[in-house]
Amino acid sequence: MAEKEFGLHDVVQMKKPHPCGENRWKIIRMGMDIRIKCLGCNHSVMIPRKEFTKKMKKVLEKAEES
């Protein structure tokens, strides 16, 4: 199974929406755990990378590479 490519500051869509109703999240930290921030209410959540890759649906916007 091919791993979905995602990187720091990408905007991703998760399989389940956040309780605030938004389904767009920004990746703000990467490592063994990944911290994502809801773009609706700015709540941030840290989840293990393995769990994140299961719950992520797709990458909506790639971050600008400088």
mmCIF file as Biopython writes it, N, C-alpha, C and O atoms, coordinates in Angstrom:
data_model
#
loop_
_atom_site.group_PDB
_atom_site.id
_atom_site.type_symbol
_atom_site.label_atom_id
_atom_site.label_alt_id
_atom_site.label_comp_id
_atom_site.label_asym_id
_atom_site.label_entity_id
_atom_site.label_seq_id
_atom_site.pdbx_PDB_ins_code
_atom_site.Cartn_x
_atom_site.Cartn_y
_atom_site.Cartn_z
_atom_site.occupancy
_atom_site.B_iso_or_equiv
_atom_site.auth_seq_id
_atom_site.auth_asym_id
_atom_site.pdbx_PDB_model_num
ATOM 1   N N  . MET A ? 1  ? 0.845   -1.193 0.000  1.0 0.0 1  A 1 
ATOM 2   C CA . MET A ? 1  ? 0.000   0.000  0.000  1.0 0.0 1  A 1 
ATOM 3   C C  . MET A ? 1  ? 0.882   1.246  0.000  1.0 0.0 1  A 1 
ATOM 4   O O  . MET A ? 1  ? 1.778   1.372  0.835  1.0 0.0 1  A 1 
ATOM 5   N N  . ALA A ? 2  ? 0.637   2.158  -0.922 1.0 0.0 2  A 1 
ATOM 6   C CA . ALA A ? 2  ? 1.441   3.380  -1.013 1.0 0.0 2  A 1 
ATOM 7   C C  . ALA A ? 2  ? 1.037   4.367  0.073  1.0 0.0 2  A 1 
ATOM 8   O O  . ALA A ? 2  ? -0.147  4.568  0.341  1.0 0.0 2  A 1 
ATOM 9   N N  . GLU A ? 3  ? 2.048   4.982  0.697  1.0 0.0 3  A 1 
ATOM 10  C CA . GLU A ? 3  ? 1.775   5.965  1.746  1.0 0.0 3  A 1 
ATOM 11  C C  . GLU A ? 3  ? 1.414   7.300  1.100  1.0 0.0 3  A 1 
ATOM 12  O O  . GLU A ? 3  ? 2.037   7.724  0.127  1.0 0.0 3  A 1 
ATOM 13  N N  . LYS A ? 4  ? 0.404   7.949  1.654  1.0 0.0 4  A 1 
ATOM 14  C CA . LYS A ? 4  ? 0.003   9.265  1.156  1.0 0.0 4  A 1 
ATOM 15  C C  . LYS A ? 4  ? 1.075   10.271 1.535  1.0 0.0 4  A 1 
ATOM 16  O O  . LYS A ? 4  ? 1.503   10.318 2.688  1.0 0.0 4  A 1 
ATOM 17  N N  . GLU A ? 5  ? 1.512   11.073 0.578  1.0 0.0 5  A 1 
ATOM 18  C CA . GLU A ? 5  ? 2.571   12.044 0.833  1.0 0.0 5  A 1 
ATOM 19  C C  . GLU A ? 5  ? 2.003   13.293 1.497  1.0 0.0 5  A 1 
ATOM 20  O O  . GLU A ? 5  ? 1.084   13.925 0.977  1.0 0.0 5  A 1 
ATOM 21  N N  . PHE A ? 6  ? 2.560   13.634 2.643  1.0 0.0 6  A 1 
ATOM 22  C CA . PHE A ? 6  ? 2.167   14.855 3.343  1.0 0.0 6  A 1 
ATOM 23  C C  . PHE A ? 6  ? 3.398   15.445 3.983  1.0 0.0 6  A 1 
ATOM 24  O O  . PHE A ? 6  ? 4.358   14.732 4.275  1.0 0.0 6  A 1 
ATOM 25  N N  . GLY A ? 7  ? 3.374   16.755 4.204  1.0 0.0 7  A 1 
ATOM 26  C CA . GLY A ? 7  ? 4.524   17.424 4.792  1.0 0.0 7  A 1 
ATOM 27  C C  . GLY A ? 7  ? 4.083   18.521 5.741  1.0 0.0 7  A 1 
ATOM 28  O O  . GLY A ? 7  ? 2.893   18.789 5.906  1.0 0.0 7  A 1 
ATOM 29  N N  . LEU A ? 8  ? 5.070   19.147 6.359  1.0 0.0 8  A 1 
ATOM 30  C CA . LEU A ? 8  ? 4.818   20.215 7.310  1.0 0.0 8  A 1 
ATOM 31  C C  . LEU A ? 8  ? 4.090   21.371 6.617  1.0 0.0 8  A 1 
ATOM 32  O O  . LEU A ? 8  ? 4.449   21.754 5.503  1.0 0.0 8  A 1 
ATOM 33  N N  . HIS A ? 9  ? 3.085   21.918 7.268  1.0 0.0 9  A 1 
ATOM 34  C CA . HIS A ? 9  ? 2.260   23.046 6.809  1.0 0.0 9  A 1 
ATOM 35  C C  . HIS A ? 9  ? 1.307   22.699 5.662  1.0 0.0 9  A 1 
ATOM 36  O O  . HIS A ? 9  ? 0.696   23.599 5.086  1.0 0.0 9  A 1 
ATOM 37  N N  . ASP A ? 10 ? 1.169   21.422 5.319  1.0 0.0 10 A 1 
ATOM 38  C CA . ASP A ? 10 ? 0.157   21.024 4.328  1.0 0.0 10 A 1 
ATOM 39  C C  . ASP A ? 10 ? -1.215  21.097 4.978  1.0 0.0 10 A 1 
ATOM 40  O O  . ASP A ? 10 ? -1.338  20.946 6.194  1.0 0.0 10 A 1 
ATOM 41  N N  . VAL A ? 11 ? -2.247  21.329 4.173  1.0 0.0 11 A 1 
ATOM 42  C CA . VAL A ? 11 ? -3.626  21.299 4.649  1.0 0.0 11 A 1 
ATOM 43  C C  . VAL A ? 11 ? -4.201  19.955 4.208  1.0 0.0 11 A 1 
ATOM 44  O O  . VAL A ? 11 ? -4.187  19.616 3.025  1.0 0.0 11 A 1 
ATOM 45  N N  . VAL A ? 12 ? -4.708  19.194 5.187  1.0 0.0 12 A 1 
ATOM 46  C CA . VAL A ? 12 ? -5.215  17.849 4.893  1.0 0.0 12 A 1 
ATOM 47  C C  . VAL A ? 12 ? -6.686  17.716 5.292  1.0 0.0 12 A 1 
ATOM 48  O O  . VAL A ? 12 ? -7.203  18.480 6.107  1.0 0.0 12 A 1 
ATOM 49  N N  . GLN A ? 13 ? -7.335  16.730 4.696  1.0 0.0 13 A 1 
ATOM 50  C CA . GLN A ? 13 ? -8.723  16.419 5.055  1.0 0.0 13 A 1 
ATOM 51  C C  . GLN A ? 13 ? -8.703  15.103 5.808  1.0 0.0 13 A 1 
ATOM 52  O O  . GLN A ? 13 ? -8.080  14.133 5.378  1.0 0.0 13 A 1 
ATOM 53  N N  . MET A ? 14 ? -9.398  15.084 6.947  1.0 0.0 14 A 1 
ATOM 54  C CA . MET A ? 14 ? -9.472  13.860 7.733  1.0 0.0 14 A 1 
ATOM 55  C C  . MET A ? 14 ? -10.778 13.129 7.384  1.0 0.0 14 A 1 
ATOM 56  O O  . MET A ? 14 ? -11.692 13.721 6.809  1.0 0.0 14 A 1 
ATOM 57  N N  . LYS A ? 15 ? -10.854 11.852 7.735  1.0 0.0 15 A 1 
ATOM 58  C CA . LYS A ? 15 ? -12.046 11.063 7.420  1.0 0.0 15 A 1 
ATOM 59  C C  . LYS A ? 15 ? -13.272 11.560 8.182  1.0 0.0 15 A 1 
ATOM 60  O O  . LYS A ? 15 ? -14.381 11.569 7.648  1.0 0.0 15 A 1 
ATOM 61  N N  . LYS A ? 16 ? -13.062 11.976 9.446  1.0 0.0 16 A 1 
ATOM 62  C CA . LYS A ? 16 ? -14.179 12.491 10.257 1.0 0.0 16 A 1 
ATOM 63  C C  . LYS A ? 16 ? -13.994 13.990 10.481 1.0 0.0 16 A 1 
ATOM 64  O O  . LYS A ? 16 ? -12.879 14.428 10.763 1.0 0.0 16 A 1 
ATOM 65  N N  . PRO A ? 17 ? -15.047 14.779 10.365 1.0 0.0 17 A 1 
ATOM 66  C CA . PRO A ? 17 ? -14.910 16.219 10.628 1.0 0.0 17 A 1 
ATOM 67  C C  . PRO A ? 17 ? -14.729 16.509 12.114 1.0 0.0 17 A 1 
ATOM 68  O O  . PRO A ? 17 ? -15.095 15.692 12.959 1.0 0.0 17 A 1 
ATOM 69  N N  . HIS A ? 18 ? -14.171 17.662 12.429 1.0 0.0 18 A 1 
ATOM 70  C CA . HIS A ? 18 ? -14.002 18.122 13.805 1.0 0.0 18 A 1 
ATOM 71  C C  . HIS A ? 18 ? -15.383 18.481 14.347 1.0 0.0 18 A 1 
ATOM 72  O O  . HIS A ? 18 ? -16.257 18.838 13.557 1.0 0.0 18 A 1 
ATOM 73  N N  . PRO A ? 19 ? -15.621 18.403 15.659 1.0 0.0 19 A 1 
ATOM 74  C CA . PRO A ? 19 ? -16.932 18.766 16.221 1.0 0.0 19 A 1 
ATOM 75  C C  . PRO A ? 19 ? -17.402 20.176 15.853 1.0 0.0 19 A 1 
ATOM 76  O O  . PRO A ? 19 ? -18.602 20.446 15.884 1.0 0.0 19 A 1 
ATOM 77  N N  . CYS A ? 20 ? -16.470 21.086 15.504 1.0 0.0 20 A 1 
ATOM 78  C CA . CYS A ? 20 ? -16.880 22.437 15.117 1.0 0.0 20 A 1 
ATOM 79  C C  . CYS A ? 20 ? -17.451 22.458 13.699 1.0 0.0 20 A 1 
ATOM 80  O O  . CYS A ? 20 ? -17.992 23.476 13.266 1.0 0.0 20 A 1 
ATOM 81  N N  . GLY A ? 21 ? -17.336 21.344 12.975 1.0 0.0 21 A 1 
ATOM 82  C CA . GLY A ? 21 ? -17.904 21.250 11.634 1.0 0.0 21 A 1 
ATOM 83  C C  . GLY A ? 21 ? -16.877 21.355 10.516 1.0 0.0 21 A 1 
ATOM 84  O O  . GLY A ? 21 ? -17.192 21.068 9.361  1.0 0.0 21 A 1 
ATOM 85  N N  . GLU A ? 22 ? -15.661 21.758 10.841 1.0 0.0 22 A 1 
ATOM 86  C CA . GLU A ? 22 ? -14.602 21.924 9.826  1.0 0.0 22 A 1 
ATOM 87  C C  . GLU A ? 22 ? -13.906 20.585 9.571  1.0 0.0 22 A 1 
ATOM 88  O O  . GLU A ? 22 ? -13.756 19.772 10.483 1.0 0.0 22 A 1 
ATOM 89  N N  . ASN A ? 23 ? -13.487 20.365 8.328  1.0 0.0 23 A 1 
ATOM 90  C CA . ASN A ? 23 ? -12.795 19.125 7.989  1.0 0.0 23 A 1 
ATOM 91  C C  . ASN A ? 23 ? -11.423 19.399 7.388  1.0 0.0 23 A 1 
ATOM 92  O O  . ASN A ? 23 ? -10.812 18.504 6.803  1.0 0.0 23 A 1 
ATOM 93  N N  . ARG A ? 24 ? -10.931 20.638 7.529  1.0 0.0 24 A 1 
ATOM 94  C CA . ARG A ? 24 ? -9.610  21.004 7.012  1.0 0.0 24 A 1 
ATOM 95  C C  . ARG A ? 24 ? -8.659  21.225 8.180  1.0 0.0 24 A 1 
ATOM 96  O O  . ARG A ? 24 ? -8.960  21.979 9.105  1.0 0.0 24 A 1 
ATOM 97  N N  . TRP A ? 25 ? -7.517  20.566 8.128  1.0 0.0 25 A 1 
ATOM 98  C CA . TRP A ? 25 ? -6.523  20.630 9.195  1.0 0.0 25 A 1 
ATOM 99  C C  . TRP A ? 25 ? -5.174  20.986 8.610  1.0 0.0 25 A 1 
ATOM 100 O O  . TRP A ? 25 ? -4.846  20.570 7.499  1.0 0.0 25 A 1 
ATOM 101 N N  . LYS A ? 26 ? -4.378  21.764 9.358  1.0 0.0 26 A 1 
ATOM 102 C CA . LYS A ? 26 ? -3.030  22.123 8.936  1.0 0.0 26 A 1 
ATOM 103 C C  . LYS A ? 26 ? -2.035  21.364 9.808  1.0 0.0 26 A 1 
ATOM 104 O O  . LYS A ? 26 ? -2.162  21.338 11.032 1.0 0.0 26 A 1 
ATOM 105 N N  . ILE A ? 27 ? -1.044  20.747 9.167  1.0 0.0 27 A 1 
ATOM 106 C CA . ILE A ? 27 ? -0.004  20.029 9.900  1.0 0.0 27 A 1 
ATOM 107 C C  . ILE A ? 27 ? 0.976   21.070 10.431 1.0 0.0 27 A 1 
ATOM 108 O O  . ILE A ? 27 ? 1.611   21.778 9.650  1.0 0.0 27 A 1 
ATOM 109 N N  . ILE A ? 28 ? 1.104   21.169 11.763 1.0 0.0 28 A 1 
ATOM 110 C CA . ILE A ? 28 ? 1.981   22.179 12.337 1.0 0.0 28 A 1 
ATOM 111 C C  . ILE A ? 28 ? 3.211   21.586 13.026 1.0 0.0 28 A 1 
ATOM 112 O O  . ILE A ? 28 ? 4.105   22.333 13.423 1.0 0.0 28 A 1 
ATOM 113 N N  . ARG A ? 29 ? 3.276   20.262 13.176 1.0 0.0 29 A 1 
ATOM 114 C CA . ARG A ? 29 ? 4.469   19.628 13.751 1.0 0.0 29 A 1 
ATOM 115 C C  . ARG A ? 29 ? 4.527   18.193 13.251 1.0 0.0 29 A 1 
ATOM 116 O O  . ARG A ? 29 ? 3.514   17.495 13.200 1.0 0.0 29 A 1 
ATOM 117 N N  . MET A ? 30 ? 5.723   17.765 12.884 1.0 0.0 30 A 1 
ATOM 118 C CA . MET A ? 30 ? 5.893   16.385 12.436 1.0 0.0 30 A 1 
ATOM 119 C C  . MET A ? 30 ? 7.034   15.718 13.191 1.0 0.0 30 A 1 
ATOM 120 O O  . MET A ? 30 ? 8.044   16.349 13.500 1.0 0.0 30 A 1 
ATOM 121 N N  . GLY A ? 31 ? 6.861   14.451 13.478 1.0 0.0 31 A 1 
ATOM 122 C CA . GLY A ? 31 ? 7.856   13.642 14.173 1.0 0.0 31 A 1 
ATOM 123 C C  . GLY A ? 31 ? 7.226   12.276 14.367 1.0 0.0 31 A 1 
ATOM 124 O O  . GLY A ? 31 ? 6.507   11.797 13.490 1.0 0.0 31 A 1 
ATOM 125 N N  . MET A ? 32 ? 7.485   11.641 15.504 1.0 0.0 32 A 1 
ATOM 126 C CA . MET A ? 32 ? 6.801   10.387 15.808 1.0 0.0 32 A 1 
ATOM 127 C C  . MET A ? 32 ? 5.314   10.651 15.983 1.0 0.0 32 A 1 
ATOM 128 O O  . MET A ? 32 ? 4.471   9.820  15.645 1.0 0.0 32 A 1 
ATOM 129 N N  . ASP A ? 33 ? 5.013   11.841 16.526 1.0 0.0 33 A 1 
ATOM 130 C CA . ASP A ? 33 ? 3.628   12.291 16.648 1.0 0.0 33 A 1 
ATOM 131 C C  . ASP A ? 33 ? 3.446   13.446 15.672 1.0 0.0 33 A 1 
ATOM 132 O O  . ASP A ? 33 ? 4.402   14.147 15.339 1.0 0.0 33 A 1 
ATOM 133 N N  . ILE A ? 34 ? 2.220   13.635 15.222 1.0 0.0 34 A 1 
ATOM 134 C CA . ILE A ? 34 ? 1.913   14.731 14.304 1.0 0.0 34 A 1 
ATOM 135 C C  . ILE A ? 34 ? 0.888   15.627 14.966 1.0 0.0 34 A 1 
ATOM 136 O O  . ILE A ? 34 ? -0.149  15.154 15.431 1.0 0.0 34 A 1 
ATOM 137 N N  . ARG A ? 35 ? 1.177   16.940 15.010 1.0 0.0 35 A 1 
ATOM 138 C CA . ARG A ? 35 ? 0.227   17.903 15.569 1.0 0.0 35 A 1 
ATOM 139 C C  . ARG A ? 35 ? -0.484  18.583 14.409 1.0 0.0 35 A 1 
ATOM 140 O O  . ARG A ? 35 ? 0.147   19.120 13.497 1.0 0.0 35 A 1 
ATOM 141 N N  . ILE A ? 36 ? -1.809  18.548 14.465 1.0 0.0 36 A 1 
ATOM 142 C CA . ILE A ? 36 ? -2.611  19.200 13.436 1.0 0.0 36 A 1 
ATOM 143 C C  . ILE A ? 36 ? -3.505  20.246 14.090 1.0 0.0 36 A 1 
ATOM 144 O O  . ILE A ? 36 ? -3.927  20.096 15.237 1.0 0.0 36 A 1 
ATOM 145 N N  . LYS A ? 37 ? -3.786  21.313 13.335 1.0 0.0 37 A 1 
ATOM 146 C CA . LYS A ? 37 ? -4.607  22.409 13.854 1.0 0.0 37 A 1 
ATOM 147 C C  . LYS A ? 37 ? -5.849  22.532 12.987 1.0 0.0 37 A 1 
ATOM 148 O O  . LYS A ? 37 ? -5.757  22.585 11.761 1.0 0.0 37 A 1 
ATOM 149 N N  . CYS A ? 38 ? -7.009  22.577 13.626 1.0 0.0 38 A 1 
ATOM 150 C CA . CYS A ? 38 ? -8.274  22.745 12.917 1.0 0.0 38 A 1 
ATOM 151 C C  . CYS A ? 38 ? -8.318  24.162 12.342 1.0 0.0 38 A 1 
ATOM 152 O O  . CYS A ? 38 ? -8.047  25.131 13.050 1.0 0.0 38 A 1 
ATOM 153 N N  . LEU A ? 39 ? -8.659  24.279 11.061 1.0 0.0 39 A 1 
ATOM 154 C CA . LEU A ? 39 ? -8.710  25.597 10.435 1.0 0.0 39 A 1 
ATOM 155 C C  . LEU A ? 39 ? -10.036 26.310 10.700 1.0 0.0 39 A 1 
ATOM 156 O O  . LEU A ? 39 ? -10.225 27.448 10.273 1.0 0.0 39 A 1 
ATOM 157 N N  . GLY A ? 40 ? -10.948 25.646 11.400 1.0 0.0 40 A 1 
ATOM 158 C CA . GLY A ? 40 ? -12.218 26.277 11.761 1.0 0.0 40 A 1 
ATOM 159 C C  . GLY A ? 40 ? -12.129 26.996 13.098 1.0 0.0 40 A 1 
ATOM 160 O O  . GLY A ? 40 ? -12.469 28.175 13.199 1.0 0.0 40 A 1 
ATOM 161 N N  . CYS A ? 41 ? -11.667 26.278 14.134 1.0 0.0 41 A 1 
ATOM 162 C CA . CYS A ? 41 ? -11.665 26.847 15.486 1.0 0.0 41 A 1 
ATOM 163 C C  . CYS A ? 41 ? -10.259 26.990 16.076 1.0 0.0 41 A 1 
ATOM 164 O O  . CYS A ? 41 ? -10.113 27.429 17.217 1.0 0.0 41 A 1 
ATOM 165 N N  . ASN A ? 42 ? -9.222  26.623 15.310 1.0 0.0 42 A 1 
ATOM 166 C CA . ASN A ? 42 ? -7.819  26.703 15.737 1.0 0.0 42 A 1 
ATOM 167 C C  . ASN A ? 42 ? -7.444  25.763 16.879 1.0 0.0 42 A 1 
ATOM 168 O O  . ASN A ? 42 ? -6.394  25.943 17.495 1.0 0.0 42 A 1 
ATOM 169 N N  . HIS A ? 43 ? -8.274  24.767 17.175 1.0 0.0 43 A 1 
ATOM 170 C CA . HIS A ? 43 ? -7.933  23.763 18.185 1.0 0.0 43 A 1 
ATOM 171 C C  . HIS A ? 43 ? -6.855  22.862 17.593 1.0 0.0 43 A 1 
ATOM 172 O O  . HIS A ? 43 ? -6.940  22.486 16.424 1.0 0.0 43 A 1 
ATOM 173 N N  . SER A ? 44 ? -5.834  22.509 18.390 1.0 0.0 44 A 1 
ATOM 174 C CA . SER A ? 44 ? -4.805  21.621 17.861 1.0 0.0 44 A 1 
ATOM 175 C C  . SER A ? 44 ? -4.808  20.294 18.612 1.0 0.0 44 A 1 
ATOM 176 O O  . SER A ? 44 ? -5.117  20.232 19.802 1.0 0.0 44 A 1 
ATOM 177 N N  . VAL A ? 45 ? -4.458  19.241 17.890 1.0 0.0 45 A 1 
ATOM 178 C CA . VAL A ? 45 ? -4.478  17.876 18.411 1.0 0.0 45 A 1 
ATOM 179 C C  . VAL A ? 45 ? -3.171  17.203 18.019 1.0 0.0 45 A 1 
ATOM 180 O O  . VAL A ? 45 ? -2.697  17.364 16.894 1.0 0.0 45 A 1 
ATOM 181 N N  . MET A ? 46 ? -2.589  16.449 18.943 1.0 0.0 46 A 1 
ATOM 182 C CA . MET A ? 46 ? -1.390  15.678 18.621 1.0 0.0 46 A 1 
ATOM 183 C C  . MET A ? 46 ? -1.764  14.206 18.606 1.0 0.0 46 A 1 
ATOM 184 O O  . MET A ? 46 ? -2.305  13.684 19.581 1.0 0.0 46 A 1 
ATOM 185 N N  . ILE A ? 47 ? -1.474  13.539 17.495 1.0 0.0 47 A 1 
ATOM 186 C CA . ILE A ? 47 ? -1.792  12.113 17.377 1.0 0.0 47 A 1 
ATOM 187 C C  . ILE A ? 47 ? -0.573  11.369 16.826 1.0 0.0 47 A 1 
ATOM 188 O O  . ILE A ? 47 ? 0.225   11.946 16.087 1.0 0.0 47 A 1 
ATOM 189 N N  . PRO A ? 48 ? -0.431  10.088 17.185 1.0 0.0 48 A 1 
ATOM 190 C CA . PRO A ? 48 ? 0.692   9.302  16.661 1.0 0.0 48 A 1 
ATOM 191 C C  . PRO A ? 48 ? 0.648   9.225  15.131 1.0 0.0 48 A 1 
ATOM 192 O O  . PRO A ? 48 ? -0.429  9.192  14.535 1.0 0.0 48 A 1 
ATOM 193 N N  . ARG A ? 49 ? 1.824   9.197  14.505 1.0 0.0 49 A 1 
ATOM 194 C CA . ARG A ? 49 ? 1.922   9.179  13.041 1.0 0.0 49 A 1 
ATOM 195 C C  . ARG A ? 49 ? 1.129   8.017  12.426 1.0 0.0 49 A 1 
ATOM 196 O O  . ARG A ? 49 ? 0.453   8.198  11.413 1.0 0.0 49 A 1 
ATOM 197 N N  . LYS A ? 50 ? 1.210   6.833  13.031 1.0 0.0 50 A 1 
ATOM 198 C CA . LYS A ? 50 ? 0.520   5.655  12.493 1.0 0.0 50 A 1 
ATOM 199 C C  . LYS A ? 50 ? -0.997  5.892  12.466 1.0 0.0 50 A 1 
ATOM 200 O O  . LYS A ? 50 ? -1.670  5.571  11.487 1.0 0.0 50 A 1 
ATOM 201 N N  . GLU A ? 51 ? -1.516  6.460  13.556 1.0 0.0 51 A 1 
ATOM 202 C CA . GLU A ? 51 ? -2.955  6.765  13.649 1.0 0.0 51 A 1 
ATOM 203 C C  . GLU A ? 51 ? -3.339  7.857  12.640 1.0 0.0 51 A 1 
ATOM 204 O O  . GLU A ? 51 ? -4.394  7.786  12.009 1.0 0.0 51 A 1 
ATOM 205 N N  . PHE A ? 52 ? -2.464  8.873  12.496 1.0 0.0 52 A 1 
ATOM 206 C CA . PHE A ? 52 ? -2.721  9.970  11.555 1.0 0.0 52 A 1 
ATOM 207 C C  . PHE A ? 52 ? -2.829  9.446  10.126 1.0 0.0 52 A 1 
ATOM 208 O O  . PHE A ? 52 ? -3.735  9.839  9.391  1.0 0.0 52 A 1 
ATOM 209 N N  . THR A ? 53 ? -1.914  8.562  9.726  1.0 0.0 53 A 1 
ATOM 210 C CA . THR A ? 53 ? -1.944  8.059  8.352  1.0 0.0 53 A 1 
ATOM 211 C C  . THR A ? 53 ? -3.211  7.239  8.083  1.0 0.0 53 A 1 
ATOM 212 O O  . THR A ? 53 ? -3.688  7.186  6.950  1.0 0.0 53 A 1 
ATOM 213 N N  . LYS A ? 54 ? -3.755  6.600  9.129  1.0 0.0 54 A 1 
ATOM 214 C CA . LYS A ? 54 ? -5.014  5.858  8.970  1.0 0.0 54 A 1 
ATOM 215 C C  . LYS A ? 54 ? -6.212  6.792  8.858  1.0 0.0 54 A 1 
ATOM 216 O O  . LYS A ? 54 ? -7.136  6.530  8.088  1.0 0.0 54 A 1 
ATOM 217 N N  . LYS A ? 55 ? -6.201  7.892  9.632  1.0 0.0 55 A 1 
ATOM 218 C CA . LYS A ? 55 ? -7.352  8.788  9.705  1.0 0.0 55 A 1 
ATOM 219 C C  . LYS A ? 55 ? -7.367  9.875  8.631  1.0 0.0 55 A 1 
ATOM 220 O O  . LYS A ? 55 ? -8.403  10.498 8.402  1.0 0.0 55 A 1 
ATOM 221 N N  . MET A ? 56 ? -6.227  10.110 7.967  1.0 0.0 56 A 1 
ATOM 222 C CA . MET A ? 56 ? -6.165  11.138 6.938  1.0 0.0 56 A 1 
ATOM 223 C C  . MET A ? 56 ? -6.806  10.635 5.651  1.0 0.0 56 A 1 
ATOM 224 O O  . MET A ? 56 ? -6.567  9.507  5.222  1.0 0.0 56 A 1 
ATOM 225 N N  . LYS A ? 57 ? -7.621  11.489 5.045  1.0 0.0 57 A 1 
ATOM 226 C CA . LYS A ? 57 ? -8.287  11.120 3.803  1.0 0.0 57 A 1 
ATOM 227 C C  . LYS A ? 57 ? -7.453  11.544 2.601  1.0 0.0 57 A 1 
ATOM 228 O O  . LYS A ? 57 ? -7.139  10.721 1.740  1.0 0.0 57 A 1 
ATOM 229 N N  . LYS A ? 58 ? -7.087  12.842 2.537  1.0 0.0 58 A 1 
ATOM 230 C CA . LYS A ? 58 ? -6.264  13.322 1.416  1.0 0.0 58 A 1 
ATOM 231 C C  . LYS A ? 58 ? -5.627  14.661 1.740  1.0 0.0 58 A 1 
ATOM 232 O O  . LYS A ? 58 ? -6.042  15.360 2.665  1.0 0.0 58 A 1 
ATOM 233 N N  . VAL A ? 59 ? -4.607  15.004 0.957  1.0 0.0 59 A 1 
ATOM 234 C CA . VAL A ? 59 ? -3.945  16.305 1.076  1.0 0.0 59 A 1 
ATOM 235 C C  . VAL A ? 59 ? -4.712  17.278 0.181  1.0 0.0 59 A 1 
ATOM 236 O O  . VAL A ? 59 ? -4.860  17.042 -1.018 1.0 0.0 59 A 1 
ATOM 237 N N  . LEU A ? 60 ? -5.199  18.374 0.772  1.0 0.0 60 A 1 
ATOM 238 C CA . LEU A ? 60 ? -5.952  19.382 0.013  1.0 0.0 60 A 1 
ATOM 239 C C  . LEU A ? 60 ? -5.041  20.433 -0.597 1.0 0.0 60 A 1 
ATOM 240 O O  . LEU A ? 60 ? -5.220  20.825 -1.750 1.0 0.0 60 A 1 
ATOM 241 N N  . GLU A ? 61 ? -4.059  20.892 0.182  1.0 0.0 61 A 1 
ATOM 242 C CA . GLU A ? 61 ? -3.137  21.917 -0.289 1.0 0.0 61 A 1 
ATOM 243 C C  . GLU A ? 61 ? -1.731  21.578 0.178  1.0 0.0 61 A 1 
ATOM 244 O O  . GLU A ? 61 ? -1.504  21.297 1.355  1.0 0.0 61 A 1 
ATOM 245 N N  . LYS A ? 62 ? -0.787  21.608 -0.761 1.0 0.0 62 A 1 
ATOM 246 C CA . LYS A ? 62 ? 0.610   21.411 -0.410 1.0 0.0 62 A 1 
ATOM 247 C C  . LYS A ? 62 ? 1.172   22.744 0.054  1.0 0.0 62 A 1 
ATOM 248 O O  . LYS A ? 62 ? 0.790   23.793 -0.465 1.0 0.0 62 A 1 
ATOM 249 N N  . ALA A ? 63 ? 2.084   22.713 1.034  1.0 0.0 63 A 1 
ATOM 250 C CA . ALA A ? 63 ? 2.719   23.938 1.526  1.0 0.0 63 A 1 
ATOM 251 C C  . ALA A ? 63 ? 3.661   24.478 0.456  1.0 0.0 63 A 1 
ATOM 252 O O  . ALA A ? 63 ? 4.221   23.720 -0.336 1.0 0.0 63 A 1 
ATOM 253 N N  . GLU A ? 64 ? 3.825   25.787 0.446  1.0 0.0 64 A 1 
ATOM 254 C CA . GLU A ? 64 ? 4.764   26.419 -0.490 1.0 0.0 64 A 1 
ATOM 255 C C  . GLU A ? 64 ? 6.189   26.034 -0.107 1.0 0.0 64 A 1 
ATOM 256 O O  . GLU A ? 64 ? 6.588   26.195 1.046  1.0 0.0 64 A 1 
ATOM 257 N N  . GLU A ? 65 ? 6.945   25.532 -1.059 1.0 0.0 65 A 1 
ATOM 258 C CA . GLU A ? 65 ? 8.331   25.171 -0.782 1.0 0.0 65 A 1 
ATOM 259 C C  . GLU A ? 65 ? 9.228   26.323 -1.177 1.0 0.0 65 A 1 
ATOM 260 O O  . GLU A ? 65 ? 9.175   26.804 -2.309 1.0 0.0 65 A 1 
ATOM 261 N N  . SER A ? 66 ? 10.064  26.771 -0.229 1.0 0.0 66 A 1 
ATOM 262 C CA . SER A ? 66 ? 10.941  27.904 -0.526 1.0 0.0 66 A 1 
ATOM 263 C C  . SER A ? 66 ? 12.377  27.469 -0.723 1.0 0.0 66 A 1 
ATOM 264 O O  . SER A ? 66 ? 13.245  28.303 -0.981 1.0 0.0 66 A 1 
#
